[in-house]
Amino acid sequence: MLRQRRFDLCSPTIIIQSCHRLLRIIDPKRYQHCIAKGDAVDENDERRQTNRGRSDCDFQLYKSRGQHLLTSARVLDAIVQKSDIKSSDTVLEIGPGTGNLTLRLLDAAQKVVAVEIDSRMADALQKRVADFGLEDSLTLIRKDALKTEFPKFDLVVANIPYNISSPLIAKLLFGTRSFRSATLLLQKEFARRLLAKPGDSEFNRLAVNVKLVADVEHIMDVSKRDFFPVPKVDSSVVIIRPKVDIPSVDLSEWCAFTRTCFCKKNKTLGATFKQKKKLIELMTISEFMQSKNYTSTVLVDSKVIDEREDVEDDDIFDDDADSNKLPQSATGMNLYKEKVIGILKSSGFEDKRPSKLSVEELLHLLTLFNQSEIYFSDNRGNVSNVQDAPSFEL
């Protein structure tokens, strides 16, 4: 005996939704044109959808956890349409909430894998999907998205919690699963940083690391009024598409290098690499890499230097300083500094600022450093899975 659905098939909301699905099948172009104009969902239906999204949530939502439900039917439909979902696709949704987006994904894809850590949300989602008789097409994973291994999927479509945006993007792009695209609803300010180009005030290490392996496209802005509860800021939808051809570079080395360059992104590279602590760090890594069969021409006892906090940086690197007052390794440190700055000068990077350099320019500089046996990571070649993948910082 077929299980009876627990909702009114003759309700206005269900009838309107059915008409929308029918129009989408009969004339997809006209349907999407209506969606773009905002005509496919009238004001009353928009209000009903919003109220339904709220009524399905009979528990407290925590803004501190990024729990904001997207309730605008117009925006939800636009996200699904822009994601270019095929009927044979498996879609990964992270943070599905009570299912406002999930139901539309189930309507467009063959299967949806939803990852939800909040048991209250997961229960509400499971019940709502069952009400529509779509439970066979949903795989619900009740775990932390950052700690669980994702099953195979074709693309990601998600309104992700804002507080995990950066590590989640890192996991997707540097993880073991390949995928076609990721359509993500992000905090507007975060999206701007992700989309930033060299020379933009928002250009940062996050943008550089993402652009190394993927292209990012801005789709649309979303008002904070389209969420419940209403957040403090607006949002943006972006699509991230992994590149087919990725530069051949050690990821651990690359991320350590960009961390060094962007620690003060508006400082010149010459000024950054003249810092005593940075030079000590690089020489310590060189010493460690030598112990792993890497060759380094200049080494230093960093402990001796660290203990001399009363010695000024300029004194440490002053060729005319009294050698009797300096630790024996200071001479090697001075030579190492000349080596590093020499590379920057000869390549024309000494007076350039990281915030204005492209990925290609940064890759070129890293290659020059490595060719001169200057390394930034003591974990080269050891990033073998997503747990080891370096995280991105804003």
N, C-alpha and C positions, 0 to 999 in steps of 0.2 A: 504493500500500500504506500502510495506516495505521501511524503510528509507535507502537511499543509503549512504554507508560509504564514508567518505571524504579522503580516501587515495588510492593510486594506488595498486591494488591487484597484479599487475605483477611486482612491484618494486623488485629489488634484495634483499632488506632487508626483505620484507614480505615472499618471496619465501624461503629464508634461514631459517627464523623463523619457517615456516610451516614444513620444512624438519626436523628441530630439534624436533618439537613437535611430528612428526610422528615417529622418531627414539625413542623418549622417551616412546611412547606408545607400539611400537612393541618390543623393546629390552631395557628395562630400565637399566639393568646392564651394557650393552655395552655403553649406553648413558652416564651414570655416570662415567664409566671408561674413556671415552673420555673427559668428563668435567675435571676430575682429572688431565689428561695429558695435557689439554688445547687444544685438537684437535677438540672438537665439535664446536668451534667457531674460524674460521680462522682469520688471521690478518686483512683482508679487512672488514670482518663483524664486528670485534671489533671496527674498526675505524668508520664504519657507525653508530654503536650503540652509540658510544661516541658523534659523531656529532649530532645525533638525540636528545640525552639527552640535548645537549647544545642549539640546535635550538628551542626546546620546551620551553626554558626559555628565553623569550624576555624581561626580566626585571632584575634589579640589584639584585645580591645575597649578603647578608651581612655575612661576616665571623664572625663578633662579635656575631651573633645570631646562629652560628653553621650551617649555610646554605651551605653545601657542598654536591653536588649531586654525588652519586656513579654511574659511567658510564661504568664500566667494565662488559661486558656481562658474562665473565667467572666467575667473583666473584659473581655476582648476581645469576647466576644459581647454583653455589655451595652453597650459603646461603639457597636457597629454598630447595635444595636436602638434606642438613644436618638438616633442620628443621623437616623433617619427617612429612610432611603435609598430612593429609588424605582428600579424596575427600568430606567428610562430615563435615570438620572442618570450623569453623569461626575463621579467623585470625585477630588479632588486630595489626594494623600498626600505629606507632606514628611518625609523621614527614615524611610523604610520599613524600614530594617534588613534582616533576612533574610526578612521577609515574613509574620510571624505575623498581623499585622493585614491585610496586603494580600490574602491568600487569602480572608479573610472579606468584604472589600470587593468582591472580584471575584465572589464568590458572590451578593452583594446588588445590585450596580450593573451597568450596561451596560458601563462602561469605567472604568479607573483610570489616572490619570496620577501616576506616582511620581517624585519628585525626590530623588536620592541622590548626594552628592558623593564618598563613599568608594567607590572602584572595587571593593574587596573585597566590600563589602556589596552593591553593584549586581550583581556576578557571582553571588553566592550567591542573591540574589533572583531573578534571571533564570533560573537553573537550577531553583530550586524551583518557580517558576510554570510552567516548561516541563514539569516532572515531572507536574503536574496537568493539563496540556493546556490552559492558560488564557492562553498567551502572546499570542494574538490580541486579547485584551481589555486588555492592559497596554501602556501607553506609558511607557518608562523614560527619564528625562532625567538624564544624568550630569553635573550642574552644581551650582553653589552656588545654593541656593534664594533667597538674598538678592540675587543678581546677575542671575539669569535671568528672562526674561519668561514668565509662566505662560500656557499655552494656555487656551482657554475651558473652564470647569468650572462645575458646579452647586453643589457644596458641598465643604468641606474636612473630612477626618477624619484626624487624625495624632497620633502620639506624637512631638512635635517635640523636638529637642535643647534642653536648658534654656538653653544659653548664647546662643541666638538668639531666645528667646521674644519679647522686647520689640521688636526691629526687624522680626521676621517679622509680628507682629500689626499693626504700623504699615503694613507693605507691603500686607497683605491689605485693611485697612480704608481706606487712602488710595490704593490702587492703581487701575488702570484697569479691572480685572475685577470685575463685579458677581457676587454669589453669594448663596445662600439662607441658609447658616449655616456655622459652623466649629466642629466638635467637636474640642477640643484637650486633650491630656493634658499638664499643666503641673506644675512644682514647686509643692507645696502652699502654700508661703509666697508665691510669686508669684501664684498663683490668688487667695489671700486679698486681696492688694493690688488685683488686678484687680476683685474683687467688692466692695471697700470702698465705703461710703457716707459722705456728709458727716457729720463728727462721730466716725467710727471712727478709731482710732489708726493704721490702715493706709492711710487715705485719702490719696492722693497725686496727682501730676501724671499718672501713667499712667492711673489710674482716671478722672480728669476728661477726658482726651483721648479715651479709648475711649468713655465714656458720651456724648460729644458726638454720635457717629455710630452707636452700637450699643448693644444690650442684652446683658447677660451673665447667664447662669444657671448655678448650681452643680449638677452632676449627681451626683457621687459622689467619695469619697476612695479612694485606692488605696495599699495598703501597699507599702513599699519591698521587702518580701519577694516581691512579684509580679514583680520584675525580675531580669534576669541581665546583668551582674554586679549585685549588690545596691548601690544608691546609699546615700548617707548620710541622705537625707530621704525622707519620704512624698510622694505626688503627689495631684493632684485632676484630675477631668475637668470641663471647663466647655464650655458652648455659647455662642458669640458670634453674635448675629443682627443684621446691619446694619439700621438704621432706614430706613423708607421715606421719611419726611420729615426731612431734615437741615437744621438752622438755616443761614440764609444768612450765612456768615461767611468771611472770607479765612483760609484754613488757616495760611498762614505767619504772619499777624498773631496769630491765636489761639494758636498754639504758642509764639510769642515772649512773648505776654502771660502765659500760664500758667507759662512758665519763670521769668518775673520774680516772679510771685506765690508760687510754690511753692519758690523757692530757700531760703526759711526758712518752711516751711508753718505753723508754730505762732507765727510773729511776726505782729503786727498789720500790716495793710496800710499804716497810717499810718507805722509805724516803717520798713517796707521802702522806701517811696517818699520818705523823708526822707534816704536815704543819698546822699552826694555823688556816688559813682561811678555810681549808678543814674540820677540826674538828668542827669549829664553824658552818659551813654549815650543817654538819651531825647532830649536836645536835639541831639545829634549826628545822630541819625536824622531829627529834624525838619528839620535843615539839609539833609540829603541828599534828603529827600522834597520839599523846596522846589525843589531843583534839578531835580526830575522833575515840576514843575508842581503840587506840593502846597504849600499856603500854611501858613506857620508864623509866629506873631506874635513869638516870642521865640527868639533864637539866642544861642549862646555860643561863644567860642573855647576848646574843650576842652583844647587843648595848653597854653594858659596856665595853666589850673587844674591840670592834671596835673603841671606842673612845680613847683607850690607845695605839695609834700607836707608842708612844715613848718607849713602853715596848718591849724589845727584845723577840723573840720566846723562846729562851733558858731560859730567866728569868721566863716567864710564866709557863714553865713546870719544873722549878727547885724546887725539893722538899725542898731544904735548903733555899730558898729565904725567905726573911722576910715577913711573912704573913700579917703584918700590912701595907705593901706597895702594896699588891695585892688586886684586887677586890674580894669580897666575893665569887663570882662564879668561881674564878680561881681554887679553890680546886676541885670543881666538874668537871671542864675542865680537870684537871690533871688526875682524876680518869677515865674520859671518854677516854682519850688518852691511858691509861694503858689497858683499856678494848679492844680497837681497836687493839693495837699492840700485846696484849696477844693472840688474835685470830690468827693474822698473824704468830706469833712465834709457837704456838702450832700446827698449821696446816702445818708449813714448807714453808709459802709463804713470810715471811718477806724479804728475800734476793733475791726473784725471780722478774723478769722483765715481764711486761705484753706482750711484743713483743715475748716472748718465751713460752707463755701459750696457751694451747688448749682451745677450747670452753668448753669441759667437765671440765677442771680444773677451769676455771673462773666460771662456774655454781656452782661448789662445794664450792668455796670461797664465792660466793654470798649467798648460802644457809646457810653457817656458820654465816655470818653477820646477816642475817634475823632471824635466830634462837636465836641470842643474842640481838634481838630487835634493830639492827642497820640498818637503811633504807637509801636509796639514792634518793628516789623520794617521793614527797608529793602528787603525782597524781596516786597512786597505784590503779589499777582496773578501771580507768576512760578512758582508751583508747578503745573507742567503735566504732570508725569509722576511715576511712583513713585520715580525716582531723586532727584527734587527734594523729595519729601515729607519733612517734618521727622520725625526719629526721636523716640521717646518715651524718657524717662528715669525711673528708679525714684525 
